[in-house]
């Protein structure tokens, strides 16, 4: 009856989480490498007697899941589950659940921060001053701009609420969204098509999961629908954006700025061409990395695992 815990930061909250696991009769196996585990490392640790895994971004592929003979449940330390082969898990009868809602505020606040950075280039100006310069970058105001949210789940809703506080107009495209009360309460417009949202938004922010349907949703064709002055924000998954098309669009000024917290390969490979552009901003997948969100993710994922293993 062992539990494998892979996230590097999980141990910071062991006082609040480990007693829940040990009290339920489980022995804890920790990731002591200080980095993300490989498939073979997970198999080595969990192949014989691990019944549950609390996983971060480590790969739980079909190979891994099949190799863990006693595995009954996987609890995601976070929300995005594209590192877990959900189809294989279902076939194997392994329950999977994420820590929905645990990091919504933190990711939403970073999305807003990236909007301000793209609009005012604070980091660029600060770096210039520290090097002895005094050059200003002409910015834009967010007030009165139209923010288009592609996806309006937990995080999208939090972004919308904060954007309305900044006196922005907010619209969403999400064919799966059904909370009409939310739209009415916050005066958020629903777009009938993706093209409508892209062509009428000053800022486009992505808040949707990575699936076969959404992979490279932002590509050369959809970018062409956007305003030349548009700002693209991505705090969801790097693969939602075709990075070759984004590079071309930014270099040719087809859109103005892109600010992301995610990338297709994290960290980017040396010589990544997007990083050479002054109108491309990238942070190291830090959206959920706040004291509040990390603690909630640890507690939510622990409780989720215990609940799944009860049944």
C-alpha positions, 0 to 999 in steps of 0.5 A, a space after each residue: 500500500 504505497 503512494 508515489 509522490 513525484 512533484 518537486 515542491 510537494 514536500 514543502 507541504 508534507 506537514 499538511 498532507 503526509 499525515 492524511 496519507 499515513 493516517 489512511 495506512 499508506 507508505 509514501 515514496 518521494 521523488 528525491 531527484 530534484 527534477 521531473 522523473 523519466 518513464 523508466 524512473 517512475 516504473 522502477 519506483 512504482 511497478 510492484 506495490 504502488 497503488 496511487 500516484 500524485 503526479 506533477 508533469 512527469 510522463 504517465 504514458 501507457 507504458 508506465 501505466 501498464 507497468 505499474 501492476 497495482 496502480 489504482 488511482 492517479 491524482 494530478 498535482 495541478 489541472 492540465 492532464 496532457 502528461 497522463 494517457 487518459 485512454 490507457 488509464 480508462 482501459 486499465 481501470 485506473 481512476 484519474 482526477 485533477 486538482 480543479 480550481 486549486 490554481 485558477 486565481 494564480 494562473 489568472 493573475 499571471 495572465 493579467 500580468 502578461 497583458 500588462 507586460 505586453 502592453 507596457 514592457 515594464 521588464 524591458 524598460 527596467 533592464 534598459 535603465 539598469 544598463 544606464 539607459 533612459 529609453 521609454 517604450 510607447 505602450 498602450 492602455 488596457 482600459 477600453 480594449 476588448 479581451 477575447 478568451 478562448 475557453 472559459 473554465 475556472 481560469 477563464 472566468 477568473 481572468 474575465 472578472 479581473 479584466 472587467 475590473 480593469 474596464 475592459 470589454 470581455 468576450 468568450 468563445 467556448 462551445 462547451 460553456 453553459 453558464 449564462 448566469 456568469 455571462 450576464 452577471 459580468 457583462 461578458 459577450 459570447 462569440 458565435 465562432 472562433 473567427 469572430 473572437 479573433 477578428 474583434 479582440 485586441 487581446 486574445 488569451 488561451 484558457 483551454 486544455 490540450 487535445 487533438 482538437 485544440 493542438 495548434 489552434 493558433 496557426 497561420 490561418 487563425 493568426 491571419 484573422 487577428 488584428 495587426 495590433 493584437 496581443 496573444 496571451 498563452 498560460 495554458 499549454 505551449 502546443 496550442 500554438 504553432 510556434 513556427 507560424 507565431 514566429 513568422 507572424 511576430 517577425 512580420 508584425 502580423 500581430 504585435 506581441 505574444 506573451 506566454 507562460 508555456 512552451 512546446 518544449 520546456 525549457 526551450 531548446 538552445 537557439 530557439 528562434 522565438 526567443 530572439 524576438 523583442 515582441 515575444 515574452 516567455 516566463 517559465 511555466 510559473 502560472 500556478 507557482 504561488 504559495 497559495 496555489 501550490 499549497 491548495 494543489 498539494 491538499 486537493 491532490 492528496 484528498 482526491 487520491 485518498 477518496 479515489 482509493 476508498 472505492 
